[in-house]
C-alpha cells in the first residue's frame, strides 16, 4: 500500500470533518482498491457532516470511472433522504464544472447491466440525476 493511500485511509476516520473531506478527495482515485472502496462508501454515507458526503461524491464523479460511479450507486441505495440529496448535489457539482464529466454517463450505462441489484438501483437514480436516458 502506498503511503498516500495509508494516510488517506487514516484521515477517513478522523473526528474532523475537514480531514474526512480531504480523505474522500484523496481516496477517490483509489476507488478500485477494495480497502479504499469500503472506506469511500462510509464517507459517502457520513453521518456527522453533509460536506463529507457532498465532496466525496463530487470527487468520485470527477474521477468518473466505473469503479468510482459504482461506489456512489451503492451509497445511494443505503442513503437516507438527506444523504441522497447531498450525494446528488455532489454529482451535480462535478457535472457542472467547466469540462463536465462525460465519463459518468458512460459508467452509468455500463453499470446498468451490473450483476448486483443494488448497483442497478443506484445507477437508475444517478442516471435520473444526470438526465441520461440512454441506458
Secondary structure as UniProt FT lines:
FT   HELIX           3..11
FT   TURN            12..13
FT   HELIX           17..27
FT   HELIX           28..30
FT   TURN            31..32
FT   HELIX           34..44
FT   HELIX           50..63
FT   HELIX           66..78
FT   HELIX           81..95
FT   TURN            98..99
FT   HELIX           102..111
FT   TURN            112..113
FT   HELIX           117..130
//
